[in-house]
Amino acid sequence: AGYAMEQYYSHIELNERCEIYRLHADGISRRRIAATLGRSPSTISRELRRNALPKSGYKPASADRIAMARKRRGSKIERLSELKTYVLDGLAMERTPEQISGRLRLEQSEHTVSTETIYAWIYGPDGRRQKLHRLLPKSKSRRGRRARRTRREPPIPNRLSIHMRPTKAHLRSETGHWEGDLMHFAGQRAALLTCVERTSRFLLTTRLQDKKSKTTIDALADLLGTIPRSIRKTITLDNGGEFYQHQRLPVRAFFCDPHAPWQRGSIENTNGVLRRSLPRKININSYSDQDINDIMWTYNTTPRKCLGFLTPLEALVKSMGVALEI
């Protein structure tokens, strides 16, 4: 389709509105109009829906005036000071636009806003002046994805494949299945061990002074030892040499396929969120244990879309049916 080649969005202009009016009046489908103009079908549908008059329908001149008036009116977030304060507070608390939007709906707030509206405001003129992109998880000045490099790892003895993991672990239908990983920091022997429960996304962390297998497994065993046995069933790891002594753990360990980090999506997502507070270039030893605990607490008390905008702490407590002491 012609519109598939479009990479950058630009506002519809009057000459395009005249063509939309002519083709629409001739009974041409919105998909064909989109292909003719090199636009997305959703763009055409939105144009006809938002910029039509209640009685006389869609007319090019009036549609142009309506669109211009909406543009001058500015973002909904800028117009509502209470909403703007809530969004800014959420960003300052390291919540993503999706989490902010979802929490507003969950709390049945008087003012709600979509995820895309928040992103549009952050990357719009007002947000760029305030450099609000720095409050996002990746702190990128442009939206988009970056490629990842992969590395070769030594073989793991008595390795159990992720494909042998219990079905309940795959389906996230049972609490007690964990994912573990190391967060590395540039030019340093020290690292941060992270461990996430798959169903609730509850996070446990501890600092490592080096990345040796014995150090890592000892710390991971101690970490798992702090949680009730009823929610300590399996753990899924990558193929890094730091997990070479996995058989000393108090739970069965399973390993994802080589170069397939998406198979441990929970821990990959978690580490990405933690990077906003712990970027690779910082000196991890300059952070106290209390600093690390504060970062972990912030993560565990931040609402998540995948949990219906409950926090990981709330989700874990709900799954256990008992009060949890942290």
Number of C-alpha atoms within 10 A of each C-alpha: 12 13 16 10 10 11 7 5 9 8 8 14 12 15 12 13 21 16 15 24 17 15 16 16 10 9 8 12 11 19 17 18 21 20 15 15 15 15 22 21 18 12 16 19 14 11 17 20 12 12 19 17 14 7 6 7 12 21 17 20 12 16 23 18 13 15 17 11 11 11 10 8 11 12 17 16 20 14 11 11 11 11 19 16 13 15 21 16 13 19 20 14 13 21 23 24 22 18 22 28 22 22 21 19 16 13 10 10 11 8 13 18 19 15 15 12 15 22 18 14 19 22 19 13 11 15 15 14 10 11 14 21 20 16 19 19 18 15 14 13 14 8 11 6 7 6 5 5 6 10 7 9 13 10 11 17 11 12 15 15 14 20 12 10 19 13 11 12 20 16 10 14 12 16 20 25 26 28 24 23 24 24 19 18 17 13 10 16 13 19 21 22 21 22 27 25 24 25 23 28 26 24 21 21 20 19 20 20 14 15 20 15 16 16 15 27 21 14 18 25 15 14 16 20 14 11 14 9 12 9 17 19 18 19 26 25 24 25 20 18 16 21 27 20 18 26 14 15 19 17 18 16 26 23 23 20 16 14 14 11 15 12 18 21 12 22 26 17 12 17 18 16 18 19 14 16 13 20 16 15 11 14 15 22 13 8 12 11 12 9 11 18 14 12 15 18 17 15 24 22 14 21 23 23 15 13 14 13 22 22 22 25 21 19 21 23 16 14 15 13 9 9 10 12 5 7
